[in-house]
Amino acid sequence: MRAQLLHPDNIDAVLASMTLEQKAQLLVGGGNDGFAGSGAMLGHQKRLVAGAAGITVEMAGLGIPSIVMADGPAGVHIDSVREGTDKTYFATGFPIGTALASTWNTELVEQVGQAIGNETREYGCDIILGPGMNLHRNPLCGRNFEYYSEDPILTGKIGAAMVRGIQSQGVGACPKHYAVNSQESDRTKVDERLSAKALRELYLRGFEIMVREAKPWTIMSSYNQINGEFVQQSYDALTTILRREWGFDGVVLTDWTGVRNTAAQVHAGNDLMMPGYPQQVQDIIAAVGNGTLAIADVDTCVRGMLELIVRTPRYKAYPYSDRPDLAAHAAITRQSATEGMVLLKNDGDTLPLRPEIRTVALFGVNSYDFASGGLGSGCVNTPYVVDMVAGLRNAGISTTPLITDIYQSYIPFATKKLRADKDPLMWFLDQGQPKLPEMEVSDRLIETEVTQADAAIITLGRQAGEGMDRTIEDDFNLTAGEHRLIRRVSEIFRREGKPVIVIINSGSVIETASWQAYADAILVAWQPGEEGGNSVADVLTGKVSPSGKLTMTWPVACSDHPSTRNFPQPMSLYDYKERANWGCPIEFVHYTNHAEGVYVGYRHFDTFDRPVAYPFGFGLSYTSFEYSRATAKLQGDEVVLSVTVRNAGERSGKEIVQVYMTIPGGAVAHELKAFAKTRELQPGESETLTMRVPVRLLASFDETDSRWLLPKGEYSFAFAASSRDIRLTQKVRLNQYTEPVHPVLLPEE
Ligand code: GLC
């Protein structure tokens, strides 16, 4: 049959005209400079768009272009400079996933998605490899910064908003890593062993909500196993659940993996093997030839690829500009970062800073080496990062010159030393800003500073990223040097009646209980993107009231999380350095036992009434809010919830209302089922928020009959300012709801 040029209306004809070689080639990416082992690797290639993660192959005779995939999720990861031109290709550094989720503002997240989608398109890419949506099972996961929450509903809703935003620009999102990729240790082999209830209710639910509500063009299958099956070759994960139950109609592409069982991957419904190796093309041809792979399975994947390709800017020959509106996107990143910051403590209304505070003493290396994002594929080559000095200066607040000079001369020295020491295999240190060791500060220097400053600000920074998990010592917990710094600065500045503010510049949770008493105010700035220092200053000066709330529990001790017992814990960074294979830095049993089941985060702490440092959903404002007129009623197959929020304070602000449902006799005390955020309310102003929840999302998973089940009965809905600050409660009578699902991906007996 004469070859036809691909068109949206002739996909079957093109498919019929393709040779087996062409079909096989289309299911395998265009290659990478990495090794072809079974390990993990970063996507980086120089063709078409330098620095983008990967491409597919071109078949000009069929009118099939290469399409380009670039990492995210916090911005387009491409090289900022290219050979042969002095033009630059900086991309906007948006806030990390956790910071965006902490806004609880789906409209705002969708706007960020639009900006990311626009930059993806204008830099000539077709797919952005984000959002990251794995659950925060435990604070020690190195990539929590790229993910959203310990709660699946919040994860799903924020992920759906991000996907809608990205895809509104005519490019594809690639939510990742489907699924249960909630640790970095041993990530390419680890077998995540968990109950059907935990799998369905926690680790799949967020992806399910996102797929049903936002219809991503693609999704990324994760490296790991689930209950003994590699996801990348699991028919049950990729076809039975993802396609048949949830209605996913896009392309599944692997994470950047070496050569595995290619025939099994294709049969499972993994359409595209990335980054792609010639061996995989031969594997497909051989498997069809020897009957171990049905050509029908190949055709299904090829059809999926053709349907994806005709949607892409490259297929449409979109004349991308290579000059997105970085200034406009910087404004969006600044606003979204500000709105995602969480005020944990504000004794005596320390914040916003009083007008007479004109000079501050800035302590902590990350005040100056401010981390805009995390490490690994999720880092972005930004045009700049606004640190705390610049952010405060832009807000009219100066920093004391002496300690500023000392830190700013320390940073290049510490950076050089760290890079000189790094193990050649610690590749991720080149992907973003590593955490520099804290600089010792003498009492004598603090005594000098207190005479020059009206207040002290201490920034505690943490860095983490792809390929390695965190440690409890000197990472989740503060180092001895950090403890001393906070204690001495606090003692000296408080002696002079001057406030001490701590800024947490981290993508992950840290320990706070042992030192929070030394701080008058604590603000979680997360890793807020390139405008970080300006966003922090927006909050410190009161230009914006903080309105972010925690999307994960901050425990008193890391070991308070039941999952910590079963979380791989390298004893130190040294563990990584001494192990040759960075992908599995410490000896493992190659499986993780989710003994805690559904008791993750507030589901554990609230069910067993355990103390926490700061609860899920917690965040202070510069004002206060009163809730009234809560209603909950069944309308068709939805429960409609509404509540009126009034700003009862003296400053404007936004409030996030959370609604938790209690299932009588259920496994957990309560579960988040809905949330909404007010607009900026002026003092005295009110807004009535309405939330609609499909009854199907109220059900819990019944393992006995492999079904979602909501028994007939009366249910209470708690309208809350956090998971531990219930304001109003309403009851609703609901009929039984059941939804059978395939009994697949079950734990091995
Ligand atoms: C990495 C990451 C994935 C990323 C991909 C391409 O190993 O796991 O998140 O998108 O490879 O760089």
Residues whose N, C-alpha, C, O or C-beta is under 5 A from the ligand:
A	BS01	GLC	A40 M41 L42 G43 A53 D71 L129 D255 W256 S377
